[in-house]
Amino acid sequence: MLPDISYFAENKSDRFLVDFEDIIAGHPYLGARSPAPHEAAHVNFSNSDPRWLDASKPSDYPPIYAVADGVVERVETYSILDLTRDNPPWWHVAYRIEMKIATDGDTNVSLALSIEPRVNLANKPRSYFDDFVLVSQGDKVRKGDILGYMYVPPFTERVGQRASSHIHFTLYNFGRLVDGDSATYPPAIFTEEIVEQFGEIYRNPREGWASTSFEYDWMRGRGVPSGMGWMIDAQENPFGDNPLDVLMYDGIRDMELDGNAHLDPVSLGFREEDLLFALNGRGDFVSDPVHPDTEWRAIVASVGGPSEFVMVFEDGNRESSMYQSGPGRGSSLSATPPMYPEKVVFRVSDPDNWGWAIAVAPADAAYTLPSDNVPEVSCPPGCPPLP
């Protein structure tokens, strides 16, 4: 018999869905109150890890575990994710495992795993992922059982520029509708130790922000406090009927947690030893005048929009926008062109208090922005037609 979802408020699982040594990045569930909501958490894998490059059979790849006792509700080994609406258009194939782990009244709550290697199987049979799944619909599983394996392709097979291999995971209540769709909850069923490990990885990706496996999804966790859910509304709370800035515990202790994001200006892209100065904060801000004695450039970052970074020059009659993002925009950053060495004031507009950072270095200082090192992949453009 499955427990009520409230069981997991106090009885957390000590088995994460993957081994931490196998992942390099991720992000928590981003709730409806966040700058750019995303109704699932992610764990990401390196496409250059020699363990996966040398793999010859499914069991050589990262195992995926049952995080609790439950019943397999759905298995799908060929699921097309159609992104042909993008420009340029592309698509890829996922495989899915859904497992009932709890109830909510007279309905079931399932942990849903969308396993997304980011390949289109153009040169592989449609049955390729069959051997990567070890369970079938109706199977009863125990916590710690291996459900399957995560296929991690080399770059020569990966599709989607800046789209690394990942597992998208969330809790679904298919019997409860919210705005016509099944209710989703953050997967807040793990121990504090596990959540802290996860938070450390999503704030500080193992291969760094300049990883060749970087994808823009990684930015969703940048600076966000440890938790399985961030800025959730009342309908997304599996343990209560109130909104929460952070969900880690039982929905009650979490009300005391600090939900503010904190961007580190030292890690934006310059080497720390090259920094002339750095600023960070939340909300609107006007700096004291600064006067670099050499040509300089800045990297600016925002947790969410709307935001704008403006330079106001010494005479007070000239100003220039460094970067801006509109409402609904999530975490982002940008580098300015080289600037002349004159006195300047930085003005930041951050009306929703999401958080921001500015790093300044000499114009000739080396820097690397996320995605700069991502190799070209086979698609897009040039994906084969949808099957």
SEBA-303775 format. One record per residue (C-alpha): x negated, y negated, z; residue in one letter. Coordinates in steps of 0.25 Angstrom, whole numbers, padded with zeros to 4 digits, always signed. Layout:
N
XYZA;...
This chain:
387
+0000+0000+0000M;-0006-0014-0004L;-0007-0024+0007P;+0000-0038+0006D;-0009-0049+0000I;-0010-0055+0014S;-0018-0043+0018Y;-0030-0049+0011F;-0029-0062+0018A;-0036-0055+0030E;-0041-0042+0024N;-0051-0046+0013K;-0058-0037+0004S;-0073-0035+0005D;-0074-0030-0009R;-0075-0040-0020F;-0071-0036-0034L;-0085-0036-0039V;-0099-0035-0033D;-0105-0049-0030F;-0118-0045-0036E;-0111-0043-0050D;-0105-0057-0051I;-0111-0070-0054I;-0100-0081-0053A;-0085-0082-0051G;-0074-0091-0045H;-0063-0090-0036P;-0048-0091-0039Y;-0045-0106-0042L;-0031-0110-0037G;-0021-0119-0043A;-0026-0130-0035R;-0040-0129-0041S;-0045-0138-0052P;-0044-0127-0062A;-0036-0115-0057P;-0040-0101-0060H;-0031-0090-0055E;-0042-0080-0052A;-0056-0078-0047A;-0068-0074-0056H;-0081-0066-0054V;-0091-0067-0065N;-0102-0058-0070F;-0116-0061-0077S;-0116-0057-0092N;-0132-0057-0091S;-0133-0047-0079D;-0142-0036-0083P;-0134-0026-0075R;-0122-0028-0085W;-0131-0030-0097L;-0137-0016-0095D;-0123-0009-0091A;-0119+0003-0099S;-0106+0007-0092K;-0095+0001-0085P;-0100+0005-0071S;-0113-0003-0074D;-0105-0016-0073Y;-0100-0023-0061P;-0089-0015-0053P;-0076-0021-0050I;-0070-0017-0037Y;-0056-0016-0030A;-0056-0027-0020V;-0045-0020-0012A;-0037-0007-0012D;-0026-0008-0022G;-0019-0002-0035V;-0024-0005-0049V;-0012-0012-0056E;-0017-0015-0069R;-0029-0012-0078V;-0032-0018-0092E;-0045-0015-0099T;-0043-0024-0112Y;-0037-0038-0109S;-0038-0049-0119I;-0041-0063-0113L;-0036-0072-0124D;-0044-0085-0124L;-0042-0089-0139T;-0035-0101-0134R;-0049-0106-0131D;-0058-0114-0140N;-0065-0107-0145P;-0056-0095-0143P;-0060-0082-0137W;-0055-0070-0129W;-0060-0058-0121H;-0056-0045-0115V;-0054-0043-0100A;-0050-0030-0092Y;-0041-0031-0079R;-0039-0024-0066I;-0027-0028-0057E;-0026-0021-0043M;-0015-0022-0033K;-0021-0025-0020I;-0009-0032-0012A;+0005-0036-0011T;+0012-0049-0010D;+0026-0046-0005G;+0032-0036-0015D;+0022-0039-0026T;+0008-0035-0028N;-0005-0043-0028V;-0016-0038-0038S;-0031-0042-0039L;-0032-0044-0054A;-0046-0043-0061L;-0048-0048-0075S;-0061-0043-0079I;-0067-0052-0090E;-0080-0048-0096P;-0078-0059-0107R;-0079-0050-0119V;-0069-0047-0130N;-0073-0032-0133L;-0075-0036-0148A;-0085-0025-0149N;-0080-0016-0139K;-0068-0007-0138P;-0055-0012-0131R;-0057-0001-0121S;-0071-0006-0117Y;-0066-0010-0103F;-0059+0003-0100D;-0071+0009-0094D;-0073-0004-0085F;-0060-0001-0077V;-0060+0011-0067L;-0045+0009-0063V;-0032+0011-0069S;-0018+0005-0066Q;-0012+0011-0053G;-0025+0016-0047D;-0027+0014-0032K;-0040+0008-0028V;-0048+0005-0016R;-0056-0007-0012K;-0070-0006-0018G;-0066+0003-0030D;-0072+0000-0043I;-0061-0005-0052L;-0070-0006-0064G;-0082-0014-0070Y;-0084-0028-0075M;-0090-0028-0089Y;-0100-0039-0091V;-0104-0041-0105P;-0117-0047-0110P;-0116-0060-0117F;-0116-0054-0131T;-0102-0048-0128E;-0097-0060-0119R;-0086-0069-0125V;-0082-0083-0121G;-0093-0093-0119Q;-0095-0096-0104R;-0086-0084-0100A;-0093-0074-0091S;-0088-0061-0087S;-0079-0061-0075H;-0068-0055-0067I;-0056-0064-0065H;-0048-0059-0052F;-0036-0064-0045T;-0024-0059-0036L;-0011-0058-0044Y;+0003-0057-0038N;+0011-0052-0050F;+0024-0052-0042G;+0023-0067-0039R;+0025-0077-0049L;+0019-0091-0049V;+0023-0100-0060D;+0027-0088-0068G;+0014-0081-0066D;+0009-0070-0056S;+0003-0076-0044A;-0012-0076-0042T;-0020-0077-0029Y;-0034-0079-0027P;-0041-0065-0024P;-0043-0069-0009A;-0045-0055-0004I;-0060-0055-0001F;-0068-0056+0011T;-0075-0070+0015E;-0088-0064+0012E;-0084-0060-0002I;-0078-0073-0005V;-0090-0081+0000E;-0099-0072-0010Q;-0089-0075-0021F;-0089-0090-0018G;-0105-0090-0018E;-0105-0084-0032I;-0095-0093-0038Y;-0101-0106-0032R;-0115-0101-0036N;-0115-0091-0048P;-0126-0081-0047R;-0132-0084-0061E;-0130-0099-0058G;-0121-0109-0066W;-0131-0108-0078A;-0128-0093-0079S;-0127-0087-0093T;-0114-0081-0089S;-0108-0094-0084F;-0093-0096-0087E;-0085-0109-0084Y;-0076-0100-0075D;-0088-0100-0065W;-0086-0115-0063M;-0073-0112-0056R;-0080-0108-0043G;-0091-0119-0043R;-0091-0126-0029G;-0078-0119-0025V;-0078-0114-0010P;-0078-0099-0007S;-0064-0092-0009G;-0056-0083-0018M;-0046-0095-0021G;-0049-0110-0022W;-0038-0121-0022M;-0026-0111-0023I;-0012-0115-0021D;-0001-0109-0012A;+0004-0099-0023Q;-0010-0094-0025E;-0012-0091-0010N;-0011-0076-0008P;-0011-0077+0008F;-0001-0089+0010G;+0007-0100+0003D;-0003-0112+0005N;-0013-0117-0005P;-0028-0115-0001L;-0041-0122-0006D;-0049-0109-0003V;-0044-0095-0002L;-0054-0085+0005M;-0047-0080+0018Y;-0032-0078+0022D;-0026-0091+0016G;-0026-0097+0030I;-0041-0099+0034R;-0043-0104+0020D;-0035-0116+0023M;-0047-0121+0031E;-0057-0118+0019L;-0064-0130+0011D;-0059-0129-0003G;-0068-0140-0008N;-0077-0136-0020A;-0092-0141-0019H;-0100-0142-0031L;-0115-0142-0029D;-0122-0152-0038P;-0136-0145-0037V;-0130-0133-0045S;-0124-0141-0056L;-0135-0138-0066G;-0148-0146-0063F;-0159-0140-0055R;-0159-0145-0041E;-0173-0151-0041E;-0169-0160-0053D;-0157-0166-0046L;-0158-0181-0044L;-0145-0181-0036F;-0132-0174-0034A;-0118-0177-0029L;-0106-0168-0026N;-0092-0170-0019G;-0077-0170-0021R;-0068-0181-0025G;-0071-0195-0031D;-0085-0200-0029F;-0094-0212-0032V;-0109-0210-0030S;-0119-0220-0025D;-0127-0226-0037P;-0138-0217-0041V;-0150-0221-0050H;-0158-0209-0056P;-0172-0214-0060D;-0172-0205-0073T;-0162-0201-0084E;-0152-0191-0078W;-0140-0182-0080R;-0129-0177-0071A;-0121-0164-0070I;-0107-0166-0064V;-0098-0155-0059A;-0083-0155-0055S;-0075-0144-0048V;-0063-0149-0055G;-0056-0160-0062G;-0052-0170-0064P;-0066-0176-0061S;-0075-0186-0068E;-0089-0190-0066F;-0093-0205-0069V;-0106-0212-0070M;-0106-0227-0066V;-0118-0235-0070F;-0126-0245-0063E;-0119-0258-0069D;-0106-0252-0064G;-0100-0255-0078N;-0103-0242-0085R;-0099-0228-0082E;-0099-0215-0089S;-0091-0202-0086S;-0100-0190-0084M;-0089-0179-0084Y;-0074-0178-0081Q;-0064-0166-0080S;-0049-0167-0080G;-0039-0161-0071P;-0038-0145-0071G;-0053-0144-0074R;-0061-0135-0065G;-0076-0136-0062S;-0085-0142-0072S;-0098-0149-0074L;-0106-0157-0084S;-0119-0164-0087A;-0121-0178-0091T;-0131-0183-0102P;-0143-0190-0097P;-0141-0203-0091M;-0150-0215-0089Y;-0157-0218-0076P;-0147-0229-0071E;-0139-0231-0058K;-0126-0223-0058V;-0114-0220-0049V;-0107-0207-0051F;-0092-0207-0049R;-0084-0194-0048V;-0069-0193-0049S;-0064-0180-0043D;-0050-0184-0038P;-0046-0169-0034D;-0058-0168-0025N;-0063-0155-0033W;-0078-0158-0031G;-0089-0162-0040W;-0105-0163-0041A;-0115-0172-0049I;-0130-0168-0051A;-0140-0178-0057V;-0154-0174-0063A;-0164-0180-0072P;-0159-0180-0087A;-0170-0170-0091D;-0167-0160-0079A;-0163-0146-0084A;-0149-0142-0081Y;-0139-0131-0084T;-0124-0132-0084L;-0115-0119-0083P;-0113-0113-0096S;-0126-0118-0102D;-0133-0105-0102N;-0121-0096-0107V;-0125-0089-0120P;-0116-0089-0132E;-0107-0077-0133V;-0100-0070-0144S;-0086-0078-0142C;-0081-0088-0143P;-0081-0092-0154P;-0080-0080-0163G;-0071-0071-0154C;-0065-0060-0162P;-0050-0061-0164P;-0041-0056-0152L;-0038-0042-0154P;
